Amino acid sequence: MASIYLIIYLMFLFLQSKLSLCSSFSSSPTLVLPLKIQVIPSPSRSLTKLSFHHNVSLTVSFSVGTPPQNVSMVIDTGSELSWFHCKKTPILKTTFDPLLSSSYSPIPCTSSTCKTQTKNFPIPVSCDSKKLCHTTLTYADFSSTEGNLAHETFHVGGSVVPGTVFGCMDQSSSIHEEDSKTTGLLGMNRGSLSFVSQMNFPKFSYCISDRDSSGVLLLGDSSLSWLKPLSYTPLIQITTPLPYFDRVAYTVQLEGIRVGTKVLPLPKSVFVPDHTGAGQTMIDSGTQFTYLLGPAYTALRNEFLEQTKTVLKVLDDSNYVFQQTMDLCYMVPINQANLPVLPSVGLMFGGAEMSVSGERLLYQVPNEVRAGNSIYCFTFGNSDLLGTEAYIIGHHHQHNMWVEFDLKNSRMGIASIRCDLASQKLGMSQ
């Protein structure tokens, strides 16, 4: 395949956490699309730049259907099926109306797509009263959505991609109001029905800035001479189905955790999935923070607490747990301009290390004030409290880091970089 790449321009406002085409593509110039963050085709022939906005998740906006309708979708590397809201509600500003599109085609439950390509869905698909392929999707934040699978034409920049499989959802529930402000979700994992798989991209990467709430996403194979060499770690794949192992997630092997210069004294077995598949480590752009299984979380919490006891005042409230998973919080005077120097936390993989430092380690809880102090919570949570048997690395800890998913070579690469400068080098001014 000729070298191609799709650049999507992202912007994020970080509030509170969420949530096979056969034709080949010819070589063509870069395409820049709008992205928006909230609580998550072949390239065009000429460079296209669109405005963007953001909140807690990474969101892209483009057009779907014939004639085109505008949609906005949260980019989620932890999900497979892309979907839109297809029923108008008072909350949603934009929805997709299949009755207005001549290219909309619902998928019958007798089709091979419904029978075989949905095997990775957490809940098996069913056949509705109209004999259409019906699916229900649930997420870790207890939100859910359901509807029918369908084919539709995607318009990305100046290109048209017919026959893309997506979910036309008419029922949804969420505990986060912000989730309802986007039209849907763009599934980006390794499943056969994900956006990446259907578009047959061999590689994609992104870079999230912590300076201006913006970022860059590249879809496809590209070569950037100014980007320093990446450190790679293998993407783990298994063939045997296990009840708690997500085989289409971007799974890497966490080997250790470092706080400052000290590596936590944890056995390797703590980071290795057990016989049920519980304990895998997933890279998930649809999750804001990072979650560790109980033993690793406790060891990290205790060591970070020990190394910061002289510079931070702990919130002494055993009943306060931020987002039900983060029980290490601090009180910082409202008039204090900057946080003190904090020990970095390193997530150690085979061949690469993701270092989390500075303001990425603590999150100021909005509208929470105690005796003239703002409340800041440690940005690592306990997976046991989340109800998930896995390590999940969210996008908050990937700021100012080039993250590449090399699907062709089954590996993930990372490198530290100023993402606002990377944006400038790609010709994407603010």
C-alpha positions as CSV (number, residue, x, y, z in Angstrom):
1,M,0.0,0.0,0.0
2,A,1.3,3.4,-0.9
3,S,2.2,5.7,2.0
4,I,-0.9,7.6,3.2
5,Y,-1.9,9.4,6.3
6,L,-4.8,11.3,7.7
7,I,-4.2,14.0,10.2
8,I,-7.0,14.9,12.5
9,Y,-6.7,18.0,14.6
10,L,-7.9,17.6,18.2
11,M,-8.8,19.9,21.0
12,F,-9.8,18.8,24.4
13,L,-11.4,20.5,27.5
14,F,-10.7,18.2,30.4
15,L,-13.6,18.3,32.8
16,Q,-14.6,14.9,34.2
17,S,-14.1,11.5,32.7
18,K,-16.4,9.8,30.4
19,L,-16.5,7.4,28.3
20,S,-13.9,-4.2,5.6
21,L,-13.5,-2.0,3.0
22,C,-11.7,-3.9,0.3
23,S,-10.7,-1.0,-1.8
24,S,-7.1,0.3,-1.3
25,F,-6.2,4.0,-1.0
26,S,-3.9,5.8,-3.4
27,S,-1.2,8.2,-2.2
28,S,-2.6,11.7,-1.6
29,P,-2.0,14.9,0.6
30,T,-2.7,15.2,4.2
31,L,-6.3,15.8,5.5
32,V,-6.9,17.7,8.8
33,L,-10.3,17.1,10.6
34,P,-11.9,18.8,13.6
35,L,-11.8,17.1,17.0
36,K,-13.6,17.8,20.2
37,I,-13.0,16.5,23.7
38,Q,-15.7,15.8,26.2
39,V,-16.9,13.6,29.3
40,I,-13.6,11.0,24.5
41,P,-12.1,7.1,3.4
42,S,-9.3,8.0,1.5
43,P,-7.6,11.3,2.2
44,S,-8.8,14.4,0.2
45,R,-6.8,15.7,-2.7
46,S,-6.0,19.0,-0.9
47,L,-5.3,20.0,2.7
48,T,-8.5,20.5,4.6
49,K,-8.5,22.3,8.0
50,L,-11.6,22.5,10.2
51,S,-12.3,24.1,13.6
52,F,-12.4,22.0,16.7
53,H,-13.4,22.1,20.4
54,H,-12.9,19.7,23.2
55,N,-14.0,18.4,26.7
56,V,-13.0,15.1,28.4
57,S,-12.9,12.7,25.4
58,L,-11.4,13.1,22.0
59,T,-14.0,13.9,19.4
60,V,-13.9,14.1,15.6
61,S,-16.5,15.8,13.4
62,F,-17.3,14.9,9.8
63,S,-20.2,14.1,7.5
64,V,-22.2,10.9,7.0
65,G,-25.0,9.8,4.6
66,T,-26.4,11.0,1.3
67,P,-26.9,14.0,1.4
68,P,-24.3,14.4,4.1
69,Q,-25.3,15.0,7.7
70,N,-22.8,16.4,10.3
71,V,-21.9,14.1,13.2
72,S,-19.4,14.3,16.1
73,M,-17.9,11.1,17.5
74,V,-15.7,10.4,20.5
75,I,-12.5,8.6,19.5
76,D,-12.1,5.5,21.5
77,T,-9.2,3.0,21.1
78,G,-11.0,0.8,23.6
79,S,-14.0,0.1,21.5
80,E,-14.8,-1.6,18.2
81,L,-18.1,-0.6,16.8
82,S,-18.6,3.0,15.6
83,W,-22.1,4.4,16.3
84,F,-24.3,7.4,16.0
85,H,-27.4,8.5,17.9
86,C,-30.2,8.0,15.4
87,K,-33.1,9.4,17.4
88,K,-33.6,13.0,18.2
89,T,-33.6,14.0,21.9
90,P,-34.0,17.3,23.7
91,I,-30.4,17.1,24.9
92,L,-28.6,16.3,21.7
93,K,-27.9,19.2,19.4
94,T,-27.0,16.9,16.5
95,T,-28.2,13.4,15.6
96,F,-28.1,11.3,12.5
97,D,-31.5,10.7,10.7
98,P,-31.3,7.6,8.6
99,L,-34.7,8.4,6.9
100,L,-33.0,11.4,5.3
101,S,-30.1,9.4,3.8
102,S,-30.5,7.4,0.5
103,S,-27.3,5.5,1.2
104,Y,-28.4,4.1,4.6
105,S,-28.8,0.3,4.5
106,P,-29.8,-1.7,7.6
107,I,-28.0,-5.0,8.0
108,P,-30.3,-8.1,8.3
109,C,-29.6,-10.6,11.1
110,T,-29.0,-13.3,8.4
111,S,-26.0,-11.5,7.0
112,S,-22.4,-12.7,7.4
113,T,-21.6,-9.4,9.1
114,C,-24.1,-9.9,11.8
115,K,-23.3,-13.6,12.2
116,T,-19.5,-13.6,12.2
117,Q,-18.0,-10.1,12.4
118,T,-19.6,-9.3,15.7
119,K,-17.9,-12.1,17.6
120,N,-15.9,-9.7,19.7
121,F,-18.9,-7.7,21.0
122,P,-19.3,-8.1,24.8
123,I,-23.0,-8.9,24.4
124,P,-24.1,-11.2,21.5
125,V,-26.1,-9.5,18.8
126,S,-29.8,-10.5,18.4
127,C,-32.5,-10.4,15.8
128,D,-35.2,-7.7,16.3
129,S,-38.9,-7.8,15.2
130,K,-37.9,-6.6,11.8
131,K,-35.3,-9.3,11.4
132,L,-32.5,-6.7,11.6
133,C,-29.2,-7.1,13.4
134,H,-29.6,-5.6,16.9
135,T,-26.7,-4.8,19.3
136,T,-26.3,-3.6,22.8
137,L,-23.1,-2.0,24.0
138,T,-22.1,-1.3,27.6
139,Y,-19.1,0.6,29.0
140,A,-17.0,0.7,32.2
141,D,-18.7,3.9,33.3
142,F,-22.0,2.1,33.3
143,S,-23.3,3.9,30.2
144,S,-25.0,1.8,27.5
145,T,-26.5,2.2,24.0
146,E,-28.4,-0.1,21.7
147,G,-29.7,-0.1,18.1
148,N,-29.2,-1.7,14.7
149,L,-26.1,-2.4,12.6
150,A,-26.2,-0.7,9.2
151,H,-24.1,0.3,6.2
152,E,-23.6,4.0,5.4
153,T,-21.4,6.4,3.4
154,F,-18.8,8.3,5.3
155,H,-17.6,11.7,3.9
156,V,-14.1,12.6,5.3
157,G,-12.7,15.8,3.8
158,G,-13.2,15.5,0.0
159,S,-13.4,11.7,0.0
160,V,-16.4,9.3,0.0
161,V,-16.3,5.9,1.7
162,P,-19.4,3.9,1.0
163,G,-20.5,0.7,2.8
164,T,-19.0,1.5,6.2
165,V,-20.5,-0.6,9.0
166,F,-21.7,1.3,12.0
167,G,-24.4,1.2,14.7
168,C,-27.5,3.3,14.4
169,M,-28.5,3.7,18.1
170,D,-31.9,4.8,19.2
171,Q,-31.6,4.1,23.0
172,S,-28.8,5.3,25.3
173,S,-28.2,5.9,29.0
174,S,-25.3,7.6,30.7
175,I,-24.4,8.9,34.2
176,H,-22.4,11.7,32.6
177,E,-24.3,14.7,31.1
178,E,-21.3,15.6,28.9
179,D,-21.5,12.2,27.1
180,S,-24.9,13.2,25.6
181,K,-23.5,16.2,23.8
182,T,-21.8,14.2,21.1
183,T,-23.5,12.3,18.4
184,G,-21.7,9.0,18.9
185,L,-18.4,7.1,19.2
186,L,-15.7,6.2,16.7
187,G,-14.4,2.7,17.5
188,M,-10.6,2.4,17.0
189,N,-9.5,-1.0,18.4
190,R,-8.3,-4.0,16.6
191,G,-11.7,-5.6,15.9
192,S,-12.7,-6.3,12.3
193,L,-15.5,-3.7,12.4
194,S,-13.5,-0.9,13.9
195,F,-12.9,2.3,11.9
196,V,-9.2,1.5,11.7
197,S,-9.8,-2.0,10.4
198,Q,-12.5,-1.0,7.9
199,M,-10.3,1.7,6.5
200,N,-7.3,-0.7,6.5
201,F,-4.9,1.8,8.0
202,P,-1.5,0.0,8.8
203,K,-0.6,2.6,11.5
204,F,-2.0,5.5,13.5
205,S,-0.6,7.8,16.1
206,Y,-1.6,10.8,18.3
207,C,-0.1,13.6,20.4
208,I,-2.0,15.4,23.1
209,S,-0.7,18.8,24.4
210,D,-1.0,19.9,28.0
211,R,-0.4,23.6,27.1
212,D,-3.2,24.6,24.8
213,S,-5.7,21.7,25.1
214,S,-5.0,20.6,21.6
215,G,-3.5,17.6,19.8
216,V,-2.8,15.8,16.6
217,L,-4.0,12.4,15.4
218,L,-2.4,10.8,12.3
219,L,-4.2,7.8,10.6
220,G,-2.0,5.8,8.3
221,D,1.6,5.2,7.6
222,S,3.8,8.3,7.7
223,S,7.4,9.4,8.2
224,L,8.2,12.5,10.2
225,S,11.9,13.4,10.0
226,W,11.7,15.8,13.0
227,L,10.3,13.1,15.4
228,K,12.9,11.5,17.5
229,P,13.1,7.7,17.5
230,L,10.3,6.0,19.2
231,S,10.7,3.3,21.9
232,Y,8.6,0.3,21.0
233,T,6.9,-2.4,23.1
234,P,5.0,-5.3,21.6
235,L,1.2,-5.4,21.3
236,I,0.1,-8.6,22.9
237,Q,-2.2,-11.0,21.1
238,I,-3.7,-14.3,22.2
239,T,-5.7,-16.8,20.2
240,T,-7.4,-18.6,23.0
241,P,-10.7,-17.0,24.2
242,L,-10.5,-16.1,27.9
243,P,-13.5,-14.7,29.8
244,Y,-11.7,-11.5,31.1
245,F,-9.3,-10.8,28.3
246,D,-10.2,-8.4,25.5
247,R,-8.5,-9.8,22.5
248,V,-9.1,-6.8,20.2
249,A,-7.8,-4.2,22.7
250,Y,-4.4,-2.5,22.4
251,T,-2.7,-4.7,25.1
252,V,0.9,-4.2,26.2
253,Q,2.8,-5.9,29.0
254,L,3.4,-3.7,32.1
255,E,6.5,-5.0,33.8
256,G,7.0,-2.5,36.7
257,I,6.2,0.8,38.2
258,R,8.7,3.4,39.3
259,V,8.2,6.4,41.7
260,G,11.0,8.9,41.5
261,T,14.1,6.6,41.3
262,K,12.5,3.8,43.3
263,V,11.0,0.8,41.5
264,L,8.1,-0.7,43.5
265,P,9.0,-4.1,45.0
266,L,6.2,-5.9,43.2
267,P,6.5,-9.4,41.7
268,K,6.2,-9.8,37.9
269,S,3.2,-12.0,38.5
270,V,1.2,-8.9,39.6
271,F,1.3,-7.6,36.0
272,V,0.7,-10.9,34.1
273,P,-2.8,-11.9,33.1
274,D,-4.0,-15.0,35.0
275,H,-5.7,-18.1,33.5
276,T,-9.0,-16.2,33.1
277,G,-7.3,-13.3,31.2
278,A,-7.8,-10.9,34.1
279,G,-4.9,-8.5,34.6
280,Q,-4.2,-7.3,31.0
281,T,-2.9,-3.8,30.4
282,M,-4.8,-1.8,27.9
283,I,-4.1,1.6,26.2
284,D,-7.5,3.4,26.1
285,S,-8.1,6.8,24.6
286,G,-11.7,6.7,25.7
287,T,-10.7,6.7,29.4
288,Q,-9.4,9.8,31.0
289,F,-7.3,8.5,33.9
290,T,-5.2,5.4,34.6
291,Y,-6.4,2.4,36.7
292,L,-4.3,-0.3,38.3
293,L,-5.3,-3.5,39.9
294,G,-5.5,-3.5,43.8
295,P,-2.0,-4.7,44.7
296,A,-0.2,-2.4,42.3
297,Y,-2.5,0.5,43.1
298,T,-1.9,0.1,46.9
299,A,1.9,-0.1,46.5
300,L,1.9,3.0,44.2
301,R,-0.4,5.0,46.5
302,N,1.7,4.2,49.6
303,E,5.0,5.1,47.9
304,F,3.7,8.3,46.4
305,L,2.2,9.3,49.7
306,E,5.5,8.6,51.4
307,Q,7.5,10.7,48.9
308,T,5.2,13.6,49.0
309,K,4.4,13.8,52.7
310,T,6.6,16.9,53.3
311,V,5.3,18.9,50.3
312,L,1.6,18.1,50.2
313,K,-1.2,18.0,52.8
314,V,-3.4,14.9,52.6
315,L,-7.2,15.4,52.6
316,D,-8.2,13.7,55.9
317,D,-11.6,12.4,54.8
318,S,-12.0,8.6,54.6
319,N,-15.4,9.0,53.0
320,Y,-14.1,11.1,50.0
321,V,-13.2,9.0,47.0
322,F,-13.0,10.9,43.7
323,Q,-14.9,9.2,40.9
324,Q,-15.3,6.2,43.2
325,T,-11.8,5.0,42.5
326,M,-9.3,7.6,43.7
327,D,-8.9,7.7,47.4
328,L,-5.6,9.7,47.6
329,C,-6.4,13.4,47.6
330,Y,-4.7,16.5,48.8
331,M,-5.6,20.0,50.0
332,V,-3.8,22.8,48.2
333,P,-4.3,26.5,49.2
334,I,-6.4,28.3,46.6
335,N,-3.9,31.2,46.5
336,Q,-1.0,28.8,45.7
337,A,0.0,29.4,42.1
338,N,1.9,26.2,41.4
339,L,2.1,22.7,42.7
340,P,5.3,21.6,44.5
341,V,7.9,19.5,42.7
342,L,6.5,15.9,42.6
343,P,8.3,12.6,42.0
344,S,7.5,11.2,38.6
345,V,5.7,7.9,38.1
346,G,7.1,5.6,35.4
347,L,5.0,2.8,33.8
348,M,7.6,0.3,32.7
349,F,7.1,-1.9,29.6
350,G,9.4,-4.1,27.7
351,G,11.5,-1.7,25.6
352,A,9.6,1.5,26.6
353,E,8.6,3.5,29.6
354,M,5.8,6.0,29.9
355,S,6.7,8.7,32.4
356,V,4.0,10.7,34.2
357,S,5.2,13.9,35.9
358,G,4.2,17.4,37.1
359,E,0.5,18.4,36.8
360,R,-0.5,15.1,35.2
361,L,0.0,13.5,38.6
362,L,-2.7,15.5,40.3
363,Y,-6.2,16.6,39.1
364,Q,-8.0,19.6,40.6
365,V,-11.5,18.5,41.4
366,P,-13.9,21.1,39.9
367,N,-16.0,23.1,42.4
368,E,-14.5,21.3,45.4
369,V,-13.2,23.6,48.2
370,R,-12.4,22.8,51.8
371,A,-11.4,25.5,54.3
372,G,-9.8,27.7,51.6
373,N,-8.2,24.8,49.9
374,S,-8.7,23.3,46.5
375,I,-8.8,19.5,46.3
376,Y,-6.4,17.7,44.1
377,C,-6.5,13.9,43.6
378,F,-3.9,11.5,42.5
379,T,-4.6,10.6,38.9
380,F,-4.2,6.8,39.3
381,G,-7.3,4.9,40.4
382,N,-8.1,1.4,41.8
383,S,-9.4,-0.9,39.1
384,D,-11.0,-3.1,41.8
385,L,-13.2,-0.2,42.8
386,L,-14.0,0.5,39.1
387,G,-15.2,-3.1,38.8
388,T,-12.7,-3.9,36.0
389,E,-10.2,-6.8,36.0
390,A,-7.5,-4.9,34.1
391,Y,-4.9,-2.2,34.0
392,I,-6.2,0.7,31.9
393,I,-3.9,3.6,30.8
394,G,-6.0,6.7,30.0
395,H,-5.2,9.7,27.8
396,H,-4.5,12.0,30.7
397,H,-1.2,10.3,31.3
398,Q,-0.2,10.5,27.6
399,H,0.1,14.3,27.4
400,N,3.2,15.6,25.6
401,M,3.9,12.1,24.3
402,W,3.9,10.8,20.7
403,V,2.0,7.5,20.9
404,E,2.0,5.3,17.8
405,F,0.0,2.1,17.2
406,D,1.9,0.1,14.5
407,L,-0.7,-2.5,13.5
408,K,1.4,-4.0,10.7
409,N,4.3,-4.8,13.1
410,S,2.0,-5.3,16.2
411,R,3.8,-2.8,18.4
412,M,3.2,0.5,20.2
413,G,5.8,3.2,20.1
414,I,6.2,6.2,22.4
415,A,8.5,9.3,22.6
416,S,8.4,12.4,24.8
417,I,7.7,15.6,22.7
418,R,6.1,19.0,23.1
419,C,2.8,18.3,21.3
420,D,2.0,22.0,20.7
421,L,5.3,22.2,18.8
422,A,4.5,19.0,16.9
423,S,1.3,20.6,15.8
424,Q,3.2,23.6,14.5
425,K,5.6,21.4,12.6
426,L,2.7,19.7,10.9
427,G,1.4,23.1,9.8
428,M,-1.5,23.2,12.2
429,S,-1.5,26.6,13.8
430,Q,-3.8,27.5,16.7
